Amino acid sequence: MLIKINTEDNMDHQNYQNTVVFVTPNGKTVATKEVTGAECSKVEVSAPVGYEYLERVFGFVTISKEHLYQKVMVLDSHRSQHDKFNKIETDRENVSDINTDEQGEAIL
């Protein structure tokens, strides 16, 4: 005998509100944002203006039935770009340590 269970009757369709707290690596709170969704749903939250996520995955939060404050780490966009530029400059300095001939070929 096959019994069909109506899962829609068992599902909780209520939306819940959670708070996302955006913090820098040194612990400074830069913004908060209220997000709403069904329990256990994943919600994409954009980073505050002037900030970016270390990894894209940090932009997704899971809604909880309890009112949670979820901390998400963000980096200052300007500083992040500055750090990337400095990394490139540092890499160029390291390349100049390689012995090369006049044509730029590596001397082994």
GROMACS elastic network, one bead per residue, 0.5 to 0.9 nm:
[ bonds ]
;  ai    aj funct       b0    kb
    4     7     6  0.89897   500
    5     8     6  0.88285   500
    5     9     6  0.88625   500
    6     9     6  0.58950   500
    6    10     6  0.73377   500
    7    10     6  0.51310   500
    7    11     6  0.62871   500
    8    11     6  0.51489   500
    8    12     6  0.82459   500
    8    13     6  0.88128   500
    9    12     6  0.81359   500
   11    14     6  0.89857   500
   12    15     6  0.85473   500
   12    38     6  0.78624   500
   12    39     6  0.78881   500
   13    38     6  0.65146   500
   13    39     6  0.83544   500
   14    37     6  0.80557   500
   14    38     6  0.60409   500
   14    39     6  0.77190   500
   15    36     6  0.62205   500
   15    39     6  0.68548   500
   15    63     6  0.88783   500
   15    65     6  0.83508   500
   16    35     6  0.82480   500
   16    36     6  0.54421   500
   16    37     6  0.54935   500
   16    38     6  0.60017   500
   16    39     6  0.66031   500
   16    63     6  0.70184   500
   16    64     6  0.69951   500
   16    65     6  0.59302   500
   16    66     6  0.76483   500
   16    67     6  0.73551   500
   17    34     6  0.66558   500
   17    35     6  0.56275   500
   17    37     6  0.67369   500
   17    38     6  0.87960   500
   17    63     6  0.74520   500
   17    64     6  0.79512   500
   17    65     6  0.80447   500
   17    66     6  0.82139   500
   17    67     6  0.61171   500
   17    68     6  0.80673   500
   18    33     6  0.85108   500
   18    34     6  0.58873   500
   18    35     6  0.54203   500
   18    36     6  0.63886   500
   18    37     6  0.85266   500
   18    63     6  0.65162   500
   18    64     6  0.70168   500
   18    65     6  0.85237   500
   18    66     6  0.77474   500
   18    67     6  0.50827   500
   18    68     6  0.51227   500
   18    69     6  0.62268   500
   18    70     6  0.75441   500
   19    32     6  0.67290   500
   19    33     6  0.57044   500
   19    35     6  0.61166   500
   19    36     6  0.87437   500
   19    67     6  0.74168   500
   19    68     6  0.61662   500
   19    70     6  0.61926   500
   19    71     6  0.85620   500
   20    31     6  0.83930   500
   20    32     6  0.55209   500
   20    33     6  0.51890   500
   20    34     6  0.62847   500
   20    35     6  0.71891   500
   20    45     6  0.84727   500
   20    61     6  0.81100   500
   20    68     6  0.82279   500
   20    69     6  0.57531   500
   20    71     6  0.59105   500
   20    72     6  0.69046   500
   21    29     6  0.68665   500
   21    30     6  0.78846   500
   21    31     6  0.61557   500
   21    33     6  0.66942   500
   21    34     6  0.89523   500
   21    69     6  0.65500   500
   21    70     6  0.58862   500
   21    72     6  0.60916   500
   21    73     6  0.84876   500
   22    28     6  0.84026   500
   22    29     6  0.57798   500
   22    30     6  0.57315   500
   22    31     6  0.52841   500
   22    32     6  0.59589   500
   22    33     6  0.82377   500
   22    47     6  0.78166   500
   22    48     6  0.78192   500
   22    70     6  0.84890   500
   22    71     6  0.59036   500
   22    72     6  0.50168   500
   22    73     6  0.58646   500
   22    74     6  0.62850   500
   23    26     6  0.78262   500
   23    27     6  0.55582   500
   23    28     6  0.52947   500
   23    30     6  0.57732   500
   23    31     6  0.74697   500
   23    71     6  0.66985   500
   23    72     6  0.61186   500
   23    74     6  0.59438   500
   23    75     6  0.82966   500
   24    27     6  0.52490   500
   24    28     6  0.52719   500
   24    29     6  0.66008   500
   24    30     6  0.72225   500
   24    72     6  0.84876   500
   24    73     6  0.55678   500
   24    74     6  0.53182   500
   24    75     6  0.58781   500
   24    76     6  0.77193   500
   25    28     6  0.74658   500
   25    73     6  0.64609   500
   25    74     6  0.73155   500
   25    75     6  0.72936   500
   27    73     6  0.85881   500
   29    32     6  0.79253   500
   30    48     6  0.79684   500
   30    74     6  0.87556   500
   31    48     6  0.67988   500
   32    48     6  0.86526   500
   33    45     6  0.84944   500
   35    43     6  0.76618   500
   35    45     6  0.79572   500
   35    61     6  0.88969   500
   35    63     6  0.79993   500
   36    43     6  0.81431   500
   36    63     6  0.72905   500
   37    40     6  0.82959   500
   37    41     6  0.64117   500
   37    42     6  0.80295   500
   37    43     6  0.72893   500
   37    62     6  0.87729   500
   37    63     6  0.61347   500
   37    64     6  0.86432   500
   38    41     6  0.55158   500
   38    42     6  0.86706   500
   38    63     6  0.65814   500
   38    64     6  0.80195   500
   38    65     6  0.80396   500
   39    42     6  0.88107   500
   39    62     6  0.78356   500
   39    63     6  0.52688   500
   39    64     6  0.52358   500
   39    65     6  0.53828   500
   39    66     6  0.89438   500
   40    62     6  0.55743   500
   40    63     6  0.51274   500
   40    64     6  0.59466   500
   40    65     6  0.78602   500
   41    61     6  0.82239   500
   41    62     6  0.55271   500
   41    63     6  0.55195   500
   41    64     6  0.82008   500
   42    60     6  0.61473   500
   42    61     6  0.54733   500
   42    63     6  0.63521   500
   43    59     6  0.82373   500
   43    60     6  0.54486   500
   43    61     6  0.53808   500
   43    62     6  0.63118   500
   43    63     6  0.72561   500
   44    58     6  0.89228   500
   44    59     6  0.55681   500
   44    61     6  0.65320   500
   45    58     6  0.87536   500
   45    59     6  0.52266   500
   45    60     6  0.60090   500
   45    61     6  0.73032   500
   46    49     6  0.86924   500
   46    52     6  0.84913   500
   46    53     6  0.88919   500
   46    59     6  0.62853   500
   46    60     6  0.87130   500
   47    50     6  0.81509   500
   47    51     6  0.59726   500
   47    52     6  0.56045   500
   47    53     6  0.66982   500
   47    59     6  0.71066   500
   47    74     6  0.72085   500
   48    51     6  0.55286   500
   48    52     6  0.74171   500
   48    74     6  0.84826   500
   49    52     6  0.81077   500
   49    77     6  0.86702   500
   50    75     6  0.85659   500
   50    76     6  0.60719   500
   50    77     6  0.53391   500
   50    78     6  0.71884   500
   51    74     6  0.60127   500
   51    75     6  0.53458   500
   51    78     6  0.79351   500
   51    80     6  0.87326   500
   52    55     6  0.84811   500
   52    56     6  0.87265   500
   52    73     6  0.88270   500
   52    74     6  0.54168   500
   52    75     6  0.53342   500
   52    76     6  0.64912   500
   52    77     6  0.56833   500
   52    80     6  0.83307   500
   53    56     6  0.60108   500
   53    57     6  0.81880   500
   53    58     6  0.62744   500
   53    59     6  0.68369   500
   53    72     6  0.83915   500
   53    73     6  0.67543   500
   53    75     6  0.61561   500
   53    76     6  0.89483   500
   53    77     6  0.89012   500
   54    57     6  0.86345   500
   54    58     6  0.73566   500
   54    73     6  0.73318   500
   54    74     6  0.63078   500
   54    75     6  0.65880   500
   55    58     6  0.58447   500
   55    59     6  0.79028   500
   56    59     6  0.56347   500
   56    60     6  0.80180   500
   57    60     6  0.58979   500
   57    61     6  0.89130   500
   58    61     6  0.74852   500
   58    72     6  0.66232   500
   58    73     6  0.75341   500
   58    74     6  0.85804   500
   59    72     6  0.79303   500
   61    70     6  0.78720   500
   61    72     6  0.88027   500
   63    66     6  0.85464   500
   63    67     6  0.88007   500
   63    68     6  0.83496   500
   64    67     6  0.67788   500
   64    68     6  0.67733   500
   65    68     6  0.83155   500
   74    77     6  0.87706   500
   75    78     6  0.86344   500
   75    79     6  0.74999   500
   75    80     6  0.64629   500
   76    79     6  0.52718   500
   76    80     6  0.59294   500
   76    81     6  0.86100   500
   77    81     6  0.61557   500
   77    82     6  0.85024   500
   78    81     6  0.52599   500
   78    82     6  0.61523   500
   78    83     6  0.86631   500
   79    83     6  0.60452   500
   79    84     6  0.85516   500
   80    83     6  0.51088   500
   80    84     6  0.62734   500
   80    85     6  0.86968   500
   81    84     6  0.50549   500
   81    85     6  0.62178   500
   81    86     6  0.86528   500
   82    85     6  0.50926   500
   82    86     6  0.61991   500
   82    87     6  0.86173   500
   83    86     6  0.50381   500
   83    87     6  0.61262   500
   83    88     6  0.87003   500
   84    87     6  0.50583   500
   84    88     6  0.64043   500
   84    89     6  0.87902   500
   85    88     6  0.51534   500
   85    89     6  0.63280   500
   85    90     6  0.86584   500
   86    90     6  0.60388   500
   86    91     6  0.84960   500
   87    90     6  0.50169   500
   87    91     6  0.60924   500
   87    92     6  0.86223   500
   88    91     6  0.50453   500
   88    92     6  0.62602   500
   88    93     6  0.87419   500
   89    92     6  0.51097   500
   89    93     6  0.63811   500
   89    94     6  0.88261   500
   90    93     6  0.50998   500
   90    94     6  0.63955   500
   90    95     6  0.88060   500
   91    94     6  0.50879   500
   91    95     6  0.63240   500
   91    96     6  0.89009   500
   92    95     6  0.50804   500
   92    96     6  0.65097   500
   93    96     6  0.53270   500
   93    97     6  0.70656   500
   94    97     6  0.54726   500
   94    98     6  0.75635   500
   95    98     6  0.56686   500
   96    99     6  0.76512   500
   96   100     6  0.85726   500
   97   100     6  0.88800   500
   98   106     6  0.69732   500
   98   107     6  0.80702   500
   99   104     6  0.87724   500
   99   105     6  0.83587   500
   99   106     6  0.58455   500
   99   107     6  0.55157   500
   99   108     6  0.78248   500
  100   103     6  0.75899   500
  100   104     6  0.51887   500
  100   105     6  0.51708   500
  100   107     6  0.52475   500
  100   108     6  0.87334   500
  101   104     6  0.52986   500
  101   105     6  0.54808   500
  101   106     6  0.65422   500
  101   107     6  0.64497   500
  102   105     6  0.74113   500
  103   106     6  0.89674   500
  104   107     6  0.89851   500
